[in-house]
Amino acid sequence: MRRFGEQPLAGISYRPRPGAYAIIERGGMVLVTHQSMPESEFQLPGGGVDPGESPVTALHREVMEETGWRVAAPRKMGVFRRYVFMPEYDMYANKICSIYVAQPVRKICDPTEVGHEAHWMPIEEASQLVANPGDRFFLKRFMQLNQM
């Protein structure tokens, strides 16, 4: 599995944390979320898979919470790993990030997750602004596959 970001720290126990994230494209624009805390950054919408939850169910829930949008027809594009400290959970995580491509259906509401704002932006711009190198890799791969 491809790994992005920092090397794991020696002597630290990392807890597995599966997650599902979406590339949601419409007319050359992509839907991203801006998270203001714990650090201000742009991200692909998505997040952790809760115990007993399927990755696709988590994807729909997280996209709705972070953007207010419903999506359809998610298909898995790939997966990557990254080792991070998650201050909001006070834990070191081995994040296993599944990336999906999904179709936007409609906006239902504003984001319900505190500190998140939804933004449509040109995919080229998003591929440079998202903070996570794995997200950047998959956005650029999406553009190549779709000849954008």
Backbone as CSV, one residue per row, in Angstrom:
resi,resn,N_x,N_y,N_z,CA_x,CA_y,CA_z,C_x,C_y,C_z
1,MET,0.853,-1.174,0.000,0.000,0.000,0.000,0.901,1.239,0.000
2,ARG,0.562,2.189,-0.851,1.322,3.437,-0.946,1.176,4.224,0.364
3,ARG,2.288,4.827,0.804,2.266,5.638,2.018,2.651,7.059,1.667
4,PHE,1.966,8.023,2.284,2.258,9.438,2.118,2.510,10.047,3.489
5,GLY,3.273,11.128,3.506,3.483,11.871,4.738,4.670,11.376,5.533
6,GLU,4.624,11.672,6.815,5.729,11.404,7.718,5.933,9.904,7.965
7,GLN,7.180,9.559,8.268,7.513,8.205,8.708,6.904,8.000,10.095
8,PRO,6.506,6.766,10.425,6.035,6.528,11.800,7.190,6.750,12.787
9,LEU,6.861,7.275,13.930,7.862,7.537,14.959,8.202,6.253,15.703
10,ALA,9.476,6.038,15.942,9.916,4.851,16.677,9.359,4.887,18.101
11,GLY,8.928,3.735,18.576,8.436,3.620,19.944,7.003,4.070,20.147
12,ILE,6.332,4.500,19.087,4.939,4.952,19.188,4.036,3.842,18.653
13,SER,2.972,3.566,19.378,1.977,2.594,18.928,0.871,3.342,18.165
14,TYR,0.716,3.022,16.901,-0.280,3.674,16.054,-1.527,2.803,15.965
15,ARG,-2.672,3.407,16.209,-3.944,2.686,16.161,-4.486,2.724,14.735
16,PRO,-4.882,1.577,14.168,-5.467,1.583,12.821,-6.731,2.436,12.796
17,ARG,-6.844,3.284,11.786,-8.003,4.166,11.640,-8.404,4.201,10.174
18,PRO,-9.332,3.295,9.771,-9.794,3.331,8.380,-10.677,4.552,8.129
19,GLY,-10.584,5.065,6.914,-11.392,6.213,6.538,-11.793,6.134,5.078
20,ALA,-12.832,6.865,4.717,-13.341,6.916,3.345,-13.486,8.382,2.942
21,TYR,-12.944,8.711,1.754,-12.881,10.095,1.278,-13.332,10.143,-0.172
22,ALA,-13.881,11.280,-0.607,-14.478,11.350,-1.939,-13.902,12.462,-2.801
23,ILE,-13.702,12.116,-4.072,-13.488,13.097,-5.121,-14.848,13.277,-5.776
24,ILE,-15.408,14.476,-5.637,-16.743,14.779,-6.144,-16.566,15.886,-7.172
25,GLU,-16.694,15.516,-8.441,-16.399,16.448,-9.532,-17.657,16.766,-10.330
26,ARG,-17.727,18.030,-10.767,-18.830,18.482,-11.624,-18.302,19.608,-12.498
27,GLY,-18.240,19.351,-13.796,-17.842,20.393,-14.742,-16.470,20.974,-14.497
28,GLY,-15.512,20.147,-14.128,-14.160,20.629,-13.885,-13.939,21.215,-12.506
29,MET,-14.996,21.260,-11.703,-14.905,21.744,-10.330,-14.986,20.535,-9.393
30,VAL,-14.342,20.655,-8.250,-14.362,19.583,-7.264,-14.817,20.155,-5.923
31,LEU,-15.571,19.339,-5.184,-16.076,19.744,-3.875,-15.050,19.361,-2.814
32,VAL,-14.567,20.358,-2.093,-13.630,20.127,-0.999,-14.209,20.745,0.266
33,THR,-13.636,20.359,1.379,-14.047,20.956,2.641,-12.877,21.715,3.231
34,HIS,-13.180,22.848,3.838,-12.161,23.584,4.589,-12.439,23.328,6.056
35,GLN,-11.448,22.761,6.721,-11.556,22.480,8.150,-10.738,23.521,8.891
36,SER,-11.352,24.204,9.853,-10.647,25.275,10.549,-9.846,24.795,11.758
37,MET,-10.197,23.623,12.312,-9.486,23.119,13.493,-9.266,21.619,13.348
38,PRO,-8.234,20.996,13.870,-7.206,21.601,14.704,-6.234,22.473,13.916
39,GLU,-6.167,22.287,12.587,-5.383,23.175,11.731,-6.261,23.613,10.576
40,SER,-6.054,24.831,10.117,-6.810,25.340,8.984,-6.262,24.707,7.707
41,GLU,-7.135,23.927,7.007,-6.681,23.271,5.788,-7.849,22.815,4.925
42,PHE,-7.563,22.706,3.619,-8.510,22.120,2.676,-8.260,20.620,2.614
43,GLN,-9.364,19.862,2.449,-9.296,18.402,2.422,-10.345,17.866,1.459
44,LEU,-10.139,16.615,1.035,-11.245,15.908,0.401,-12.266,15.608,1.487
45,PRO,-13.550,15.714,1.190,-14.540,15.379,2.211,-14.501,13.892,2.537
46,GLY,-14.679,13.598,3.798,-14.684,12.211,4.255,-14.137,12.135,5.656
47,GLY,-13.994,10.907,6.129,-13.481,10.736,7.484,-13.522,9.289,7.903
48,GLY,-13.395,9.113,9.203,-13.261,7.787,9.780,-14.485,6.903,9.627
49,VAL,-14.198,5.622,9.479,-15.240,4.590,9.444,-15.468,4.147,10.881
50,ASP,-16.682,4.324,11.380,-17.014,3.938,12.745,-17.139,2.421,12.865
51,PRO,-16.928,1.879,14.072,-17.084,0.430,14.257,-18.467,-0.043,13.806
52,GLY,-18.489,-1.119,13.018,-19.743,-1.678,12.518,-20.280,-0.988,11.281
53,GLU,-19.616,0.044,10.811,-20.058,0.828,9.656,-19.260,0.399,8.428
54,SER,-19.906,0.340,7.285,-19.174,0.034,6.051,-18.486,1.305,5.553
55,PRO,-17.409,1.153,4.772,-16.746,2.347,4.233,-17.679,3.220,3.392
56,VAL,-18.562,2.617,2.599,-19.465,3.407,1.753,-20.485,4.153,2.607
57,THR,-20.993,3.516,3.651,-21.912,4.207,4.563,-21.199,5.377,5.237
58,ALA,-19.963,5.150,5.676,-19.179,6.228,6.298,-18.953,7.364,5.308
59,LEU,-18.673,7.019,4.060,-18.446,8.037,3.031,-19.671,8.941,2.895
60,HIS,-20.851,8.346,2.754,-22.073,9.145,2.626,-22.288,10.021,3.864
61,ARG,-22.101,9.457,5.049,-22.298,10.210,6.286,-21.299,11.363,6.390
62,GLU,-20.024,11.074,6.166,-18.992,12.101,6.315,-19.135,13.223,5.282
63,VAL,-19.440,12.871,4.034,-19.632,13.905,3.007,-20.800,14.813,3.403
64,MET,-21.874,14.226,3.884,-23.028,15.032,4.314,-22.648,15.940,5.488
65,GLU,-21.960,15.393,6.494,-21.588,16.191,7.663,-20.645,17.348,7.299
66,GLU,-19.714,17.084,6.400,-18.678,18.085,6.105,-19.036,19.056,4.989
67,THR,-19.996,18.671,4.130,-20.340,19.543,2.996,-21.827,19.854,2.881
68,GLY,-22.687,19.013,3.439,-24.130,19.172,3.266,-24.651,18.583,1.963
69,TRP,-23.789,17.885,1.209,-24.164,17.324,-0.089,-24.456,15.833,-0.001
70,ARG,-25.431,15.406,-0.783,-25.653,13.976,-1.022,-24.884,13.595,-2.266
71,VAL,-24.344,12.373,-2.237,-23.605,11.865,-3.388,-24.174,10.505,-3.787
72,ALA,-23.841,10.093,-5.008,-24.327,8.807,-5.525,-23.191,8.091,-6.251
73,ALA,-23.397,6.801,-6.460,-22.540,5.946,-7.287,-21.062,5.997,-6.906
74,PRO,-20.726,5.879,-5.604,-19.307,5.892,-5.261,-18.602,4.649,-5.796
75,ARG,-17.424,4.866,-6.375,-16.590,3.737,-6.808,-15.181,3.976,-6.305
76,LYS,-14.598,2.914,-5.803,-13.285,3.019,-5.177,-12.205,3.254,-6.222
77,MET,-11.384,4.252,-5.956,-10.288,4.589,-6.856,-8.960,4.026,-6.357
78,GLY,-8.768,3.981,-5.047,-7.524,3.485,-4.493,-7.466,3.682,-2.990
79,VAL,-6.313,3.356,-2.438,-6.129,3.442,-0.991,-4.685,3.833,-0.694
80,PHE,-4.499,4.553,0.399,-3.153,4.879,0.853,-3.135,4.919,2.373
81,ARG,-1.929,4.958,2.896,-1.724,4.968,4.350,-0.940,6.223,4.726
82,ARG,-1.224,6.736,5.908,-0.400,7.801,6.463,-0.429,7.714,7.983
83,TYR,0.689,8.059,8.598,0.843,8.008,10.049,0.766,9.430,10.580
84,VAL,-0.185,9.663,11.490,-0.407,11.020,12.003,-0.771,10.988,13.478
85,PHE,-0.578,12.127,14.119,-1.143,12.337,15.446,-2.449,13.080,15.262
86,MET,-3.514,12.580,15.875,-4.831,13.209,15.771,-5.149,13.878,17.119
87,PRO,-4.875,15.195,17.233,-5.057,15.858,18.531,-6.500,15.827,19.031
88,GLU,-7.464,15.836,18.097,-8.869,15.832,18.533,-9.249,14.525,19.221
89,TYR,-8.481,13.451,18.981,-8.714,12.153,19.625,-7.570,11.788,20.573
90,ASP,-6.553,12.642,20.657,-5.366,12.399,21.472,-4.794,11.006,21.199
91,MET,-4.582,10.721,19.890,-4.049,9.404,19.534,-3.181,9.477,18.288
92,TYR,-2.267,8.549,18.206,-1.470,8.349,17.004,-2.215,7.343,16.146
93,ALA,-2.401,7.682,14.875,-3.222,6.848,13.999,-2.462,6.392,12.770
94,ASN,-2.698,5.155,12.409,-2.288,4.594,11.128,-3.530,4.719,10.257
95,LYS,-3.644,5.849,9.567,-4.842,6.120,8.770,-4.759,5.353,7.453
96,ILE,-5.754,4.552,7.207,-5.871,3.787,5.969,-7.012,4.441,5.202
97,CYS,-6.639,5.241,4.204,-7.559,6.146,3.520,-8.013,5.561,2.188
98,SER,-9.273,5.196,2.102,-9.861,4.726,0.842,-10.436,5.923,0.107
99,ILE,-10.030,6.072,-1.154,-10.477,7.196,-1.969,-11.520,6.695,-2.964
100,TYR,-12.659,7.367,-2.982,-13.761,7.040,-3.887,-14.001,8.210,-4.829
101,VAL,-14.562,7.910,-5.975,-15.082,8.929,-6.876,-16.599,8.814,-6.784
102,ALA,-17.277,9.923,-6.531,-18.729,9.912,-6.367,-19.342,11.074,-7.150
103,GLN,-20.596,10.917,-7.502,-21.328,11.943,-8.244,-22.117,12.825,-7.280
104,PRO,-22.059,14.145,-7.450,-22.889,15.013,-6.609,-24.356,14.862,-7.008
105,VAL,-25.214,14.807,-6.022,-26.654,14.714,-6.294,-27.296,16.075,-6.045
106,ARG,-27.227,16.536,-4.793,-27.752,17.867,-4.478,-27.329,18.276,-3.086
107,LYS,-27.329,19.580,-2.880,-27.023,20.118,-1.557,-28.288,20.056,-0.720
108,ILE,-28.160,19.455,0.449,-29.292,19.307,1.362,-29.296,20.416,2.418
109,CYS,-28.107,20.735,2.912,-27.995,21.699,4.012,-26.567,22.235,4.063
110,ASP,-26.326,23.145,4.962,-24.962,23.574,5.235,-24.256,22.456,5.991
111,PRO,-22.924,22.457,6.010,-22.211,21.430,6.777,-22.672,21.431,8.236
112,THR,-22.831,20.235,8.794,-23.250,20.117,10.194,-22.061,19.887,11.120
113,GLU,-20.911,19.536,10.569,-19.726,19.328,11.397,-19.091,20.681,11.684
114,VAL,-18.910,20.969,12.957,-18.373,22.249,13.400,-17.001,22.485,12.767
115,GLY,-16.803,23.714,12.289,-15.512,24.100,11.737,-15.271,23.686,10.301
116,HIS,-16.317,23.215,9.586,-16.171,22.809,8.188,-16.988,23.730,7.283
117,GLU,-16.408,24.044,6.139,-17.093,24.803,5.090,-16.893,24.068,3.774
118,ALA,-17.940,23.993,2.975,-17.854,23.345,1.663,-17.485,24.380,0.601
119,HIS,-16.604,23.982,-0.316,-16.163,24.855,-1.398,-16.073,24.074,-2.702
120,TRP,-16.642,24.624,-3.768,-16.404,24.111,-5.115,-15.255,24.929,-5.686
121,MET,-14.248,24.265,-6.214,-13.127,24.982,-6.821,-12.602,24.188,-8.009
122,PRO,-11.887,24.866,-8.908,-11.306,24.148,-10.037,-10.422,23.001,-9.529
123,ILE,-10.537,21.860,-10.177,-9.821,20.679,-9.700,-8.314,20.891,-9.669
124,GLU,-7.788,21.642,-10.627,-6.350,21.933,-10.642,-5.957,22.713,-9.391
125,GLU,-6.761,23.696,-9.016,-6.492,24.482,-7.809,-6.582,23.601,-6.566
126,ALA,-7.614,22.761,-6.500,-7.782,21.866,-5.349,-6.601,20.917,-5.211
127,SER,-6.087,20.446,-6.357,-4.977,19.487,-6.306,-3.703,20.121,-5.743
128,GLN,-3.666,21.439,-5.694,-2.523,22.136,-5.107,-2.802,22.614,-3.678
129,LEU,-4.086,22.840,-3.349,-4.434,23.409,-2.048,-4.685,22.383,-0.947
130,VAL,-5.133,21.180,-1.296,-5.424,20.214,-0.232,-4.136,19.911,0.528
131,ALA,-4.260,19.820,1.829,-3.089,19.702,2.694,-2.447,18.321,2.660
132,ASN,-3.237,17.312,2.454,-2.756,15.936,2.537,-2.118,15.507,1.214
133,PRO,-0.863,15.040,1.229,-0.218,14.629,-0.021,-0.917,13.453,-0.708
134,GLY,-1.580,12.596,0.043,-2.346,11.506,-0.565,-3.546,12.034,-1.331
135,ASP,-4.243,13.018,-0.761,-5.362,13.654,-1.461,-4.871,14.301,-2.755
136,ARG,-3.724,15.002,-2.691,-3.156,15.639,-3.885,-2.836,14.596,-4.964
137,PHE,-2.238,13.493,-4.552,-1.891,12.430,-5.493,-3.140,11.918,-6.220
138,PHE,-4.200,11.631,-5.476,-5.393,11.066,-6.102,-6.153,12.101,-6.929
139,LEU,-6.138,13.359,-6.548,-6.754,14.392,-7.394,-6.006,14.501,-8.723
140,LYS,-4.682,14.482,-8.672,-3.893,14.562,-9.910,-4.101,13.312,-10.764
141,ARG,-4.197,12.174,-10.126,-4.459,10.930,-10.864,-5.838,10.979,-11.523
142,PHE,-6.828,11.505,-10.803,-8.175,11.649,-11.345,-8.129,12.533,-12.601
143,MET,-7.388,13.650,-12.516,-7.282,14.545,-13.682,-6.632,13.820,-14.858
144,GLN,-5.599,13.035,-14.608,-4.939,12.295,-15.688,-5.883,11.273,-16.313
145,LEU,-6.576,10.531,-15.489,-7.486,9.492,-15.986,-8.640,10.073,-16.770
146,ASN,-9.033,11.292,-16.422,-10.168,11.943,-17.087,-9.718,13.006,-18.073
147,GLN,-8.423,13.036,-18.361,-7.824,13.963,-19.327,-8.271,15.394,-19.105
148,MET,-8.097,15.849,-17.877,-8.496,17.207,-17.493,-7.287,18.109,-17.492
